Amino acid sequence: MNQRNKLKLINDPIYGFITIPSALIFDLIEHPYFQRLRRINQMGLSHLVYPGANHTRFHHALGCLHLMKKSLDILKSKGIKISEEEEEAVLVAILLHDIGHGPFSHALEHSIVSDLSHEYLSLQFMDKLNQDFDGKLTLAITIFKGDYHKKFLCQLISSQLDIDRLDYLKRDSFYTGVAEGNINSERLINMLNVVDNELVVEEKGIYSIEKFLVARRLMYWQVYLHKTSLCAEQMLISVLRRAKLIFETTEEYVENSVLNHFLRFKIDSKNFDIIQLELFSKLDDYDIISALKAWQGHDDFVLRTLSQMILNRDLFKIKLKNKPISSVKVEKTIRQCMNDLQISESEANFFILNGSTSNLAYSLKKEQINIWFKNGKIKDVSSASDQLNLKALSKPVVKYYLCYPKPHN
């Protein structure tokens, strides 16, 4: 019997050809848990602002796999000892690092499930896959959790200069057309090294790091925290909260959708078991979009109106301020909404959305990005840089928002 060729090539618009390096990784990519990522948009509702931003978490995961392979090859070429077992484990860990993302991930985490972060869910998926693959993911899980003794391998998975960031900045920049995010990931990877078991960047890579941190800051304000994307996400959270309120108290259901389960029952880390995991693994963007389409004709005014508005991109007006918005202003906006739409205060609370968002390009409190100088000294990038005051990027910028329906004449 002919064995199936599992060392495939995949053509990626960012990097060209991506090689699948082992049979185990091929089998993981083929698994339904991973294939689900084809149906999860990488950037949620950002396509309402940047129409090209329709790439998926499947794209991103494969890009991370490619960059991780390059990183490991570079480190090995510099004499860093990485065994074949460790290499495959790190590749598996980065491939699966986002497998726990749900549809419109952050909106979902704040509406229909409680205290279930995508990191927690990724670990649940990896544990189940480890059972299915006879323990072959044990080392990958140890590295993913940051518990492995070779710290630099854990830092490649999660740090302020990890492979995840190197791919998503470049990829999201490409698909949105926002050139400011286009980092030179290949140059950054070539400058990586290991000193005292920790990841460092060689001195000549300092300007690439500066560009990377500035690009991250700009991408957050121009793309990830763009006020229209922020508003659309808050509207989606609101409509899902409203649906959950209705589904928990009535016999309502969405036809042919596993979404019903998550709307009807309280799901959190205390009751999240293998049954919940299997149901979650069948949930994707299509369930949410199909539900919004069904709810366009719903009897409930809030559910109907919000669904129509999101689908037709008739989004709320949003005001961003540098200071918290006063409760008097919020109350006045609620009263105005009640009057305009002829609805109750409890209904108006689904239309008036306020809160805050922040942007921190580089944290001095987390593990720092260290620059390794030729004289053997190691300095944090914020103090090593002479071209740019990177300390300014380490101060969080907080913006306060208020979203409300545009007045219809």
C-alpha positions, 0 to 999 in steps of 0.5 A: 500500500502506498504511503501518503506523502506528508511532506507537503509544500504550501504556497503562502503570499507572505513567505512563498513556499512553506514546508510541512517538516514532519508527518506528526505536524502534517497529521495535526494540520489535518485534524478537524480541531486545526482545520476549524481555524480556516473558518476563524478570521484572524482579525475579527471584524476589521474587514469592516474597515480594511476590506482585505483583512479576511485572512484566517487563523489557519494562515497565521498558524502556518506562517508561525510554523515557517518562521519558527523553523527558520529561527531554529535553523539560525540558532542551530547554525550559531552553535545552539544545541537543539535536539530533533525532539525539541525542534519538533516540540517547539514547531508543534507548540507554535502551530497550535498556539492559537488553536483555542481561539473562538469565532470573533475571539475577544467578543466571544470571551466577553459575552457567551462564555465566562473566564475562558481565555483562548490561551486556556482553551488552546491548552485544553485542545492540546491536552486532548490532541496529546491523548489522541496522538499517544503522548507525542505532544507532551514536550510541546505542551511543557514548552507552551506552558513555559515550564521547559528548562531551555528558557529560550525555546519558551521565549520563542513561543511567548515573549515580547519578541515571539514568533507569534508577533513576528508573523501577525504584524507582517501578515496583518500589515499585508492584508490590511494594506497598512504599510507601517506594520511591515516589519523585516521578520527575516532580518530579526530572525537572523539576529537572534542568539542565545546567551545564558539560556535566554533569547537575545538580539545581536547588536546589529539588529537593534534598528530592526527591533526599534522598527518592530516596536514602532510598527507594533504601536502603529498597528495597534492604533491604526488597525487593532484598536481602530475606532470603527473596529472597536465599535463593531466588536462592542456591538457584537458583544452587545448582540451576543449578550442580548441573545444569551439573555433571551436564550437562557429564559426561552425556548429560542434556538438557532437552526442547525447550530452548536451556538445554541448550547453556549447561548443557553447554558453558563459555560466557564472553567468550572464546568468546561469538560471534554463534552464542552470542548467537542462542542466548542471545536464545532463553533466558528465564524459561520455560526455567528454570521448565520445567527445574525442573519436569522436574528434580522427578523427576530421579534426582540427589537434589540436583537433584530436591530443590532443584527441588522446594523452589524450585517449592513455595516450601519455602525454606531457613532464612537467618541474617543477621549483621553479622559474617562467619560463622565457618568452624567454624559453616559446617562444623558446619552442613554436618555437620548437613545431611549427617546429616539428609539422609544425603548426602555432603559434596560434595552438602551443599555445594549445600545450605549456602550462605554469603556476603555482601551489601551496600547502598550508597545513595550512593557518594562515589567515583562521579560525584556528584549535584550540586546547582546553587544560585541563586548559581551554586555547585555542591555534592555532595548529601551536603554540600549537604543540611541536612535529613539526614545523607546521608553516612551513606547513603554508607557501605556496610552489609554483611550476612553470610548462611548458608542451610541446609535447615529440619530436617524432623521 
